[in-house]
Amino acid sequence: MATLTQDVKQLVQEKAKAIRVSIVQSVTAAKSGHPGGSLSIADVMALLYYVEMNVDPANPKDPNRDRFVLSKGHAAPALYATLAEKGYFPKEELLNLRKIDHMLQGHPDMKHTPGVDMSTGSLGQGISAACGMALAGKIDNADYRVYSILGDGELEEGQVWEAAMFAGHYKLNNLTAFVDFNGLQIDGDITKVLSPLPIPEKFKAFNWNVIEVNGHDLDELHNAIESAKAFTEGPTCIVMHTVKGKGVEEMEGQAGWHGKAPSEEQGVAFVNEIMGVQ
């Protein structure tokens, strides 16, 4: 099994912490946004952009770069925080999230934000675009890989399963999809709103390679991503068991924080908690 060196793991952990801090700060400054499902994917975002993906902030349109599509586009604060941390644009811009005449919209916009490969927000459409990118790569005999993150509530969209059928049929082995399986969506428990369970079996039925991991364990995530790279028969779905609001105790496992911004006082307290400041 592939393992991360201690130095690399420490780097990714530090970046994930920085990403969480920026998520809280940006959503607090905007007074709106989606912190819960952004915090739950901070670990995989840090790992992708600092270890797994072939990307270069100095050349964001490199045709040979790996592609990333945030299908759960409402988690844009996590993507923006990662891109800023990586150097695609100044971190100061994060405090202009959702503000008029600034580039960081409430959902990712590929036309105005460096590093964003696909405009997303309407659930189900991101994974479909990722499938198109992957198929284009196969047709062009390109080496790039495509990564996409879906929400578990997003799986209630029928378009997701059309995309899953498409990817399985065309054996898109350059595509890796992650499901942020935190069990909660804006209206509450996913099993009570419209259950998409069982998730692994559904993807397997569409001829996907499926791997289940702890979405906050960097070694498990790394091993799964490396296994996906080595799998040649078709696409891979990595089902990440995560905690909504991970890193902020008051937010953890609470659907109420899906789309609610902290007050200024809460924002300061949450940042201190993430940073370990007493």
Secondary structure, 3 states (H helix, E strand, C coil): CCCCCHHHHHHHHHHHHHHHHHHHHHHHHHCCCCCHHHHCCHHHHHHHHHHHCCCCCCCCCCCCCCEEEECCHHHHHHHHHHHHHHCCCCHHHHHHCCCCCCCCCCCCCCCCCCCCCCCCCCCCHHHHHHHHHHHHHHHCCCCCCEEEEEECHHHHCHHHHHHHHHHHHCCCCCEEEEEEECCEECCEEHHHHHCCCCHHHHHHHCCCEEEEEECCCHHHHHHHHHHHHHCCCCCEEEEEECCCCCCCCCCCCCHHHCCCCCCHHHHHHHHHHHHCCC
